[in-house]
Amino acid sequence: MKRIFTPLLFVMLLPATFSCSTLRNYTLTEADAAAAIRQLLQLGAQDNLLAGSFSKDAIMAAVFPESLRKTLNTLNQLGLTGEIDRFTVTLGTAAEQTATRSIPIFVNSISGMQLQDAMRIVKSGGTSATEYLRSAAGANLRTAITPVMKEALNEYKLNEQWENNIAKPIQSLTGNRLNLQLDVIMAGLVSEAMFRKMEEREREIRANAAARTTPLLQKVFSRNWN
């Protein structure tokens, strides 16, 4: 029995031993660092946003100026509370759909991203990879997903609700001018929500071995290179 068990145990342990040895002998390169950063960001971009990611409070903060939000606390007197509640719920649903439909835009942007000093980004830790993407491509990504957001708004006829049922009554009563470009406002909110999910995935990959689901991520993020 021992003669059978010992070779079998050796065979079972061999992959783990080989893997650990490979990681110990691995030397980080700029090319691997750049490829691993792209993989990390793409995994984060592909995470689905949870239902409820676009709460009423988040939407209110995005579409109404801070000075006006204080006035909106008296909406019961204006008779607009129910209208705004319905509007924000539907707008949240449209934003979730836009986030899902925008995943390919983020993934393609990451694939073509020109990385400067990828080694530094790997060594910096935290959410430095996501921060780099936000700085390098954030404005372009918001622009790219704006038409996707506009399509979702049209599906739910939200532009009409926003302009006719909410913006105009508020402007006539308070004099506050509102930004009527709902697609632009919400594209910014969606892109920021997606960046937050990418930050969460980046922290997880850097801190948790089980989250490193590819050989490249294991090699690059399994050691402190400083």
Secondary structure, DSSP 8 states (H G I E B T S, - for coil): -HHHHHHHHHHHHHHHHHHHHHHHH----HHHHHHHHHHHHHHHHHS---TTSS-HHHHHHHHS-HHHHHHGGGHHHHT-HHHHHHHHHHHHHHHHHHHHHTHHHHHHHHHT---SSHHHHHHH-TTHHHHHHHHHHHHHHHHHHHHHHHHHHHHTTHHHIIIIIIIHHHHHHH-------HHHHHHHHHHHHHHHHHHHHHHHHHH-GGG--SHHHHHHHSS---
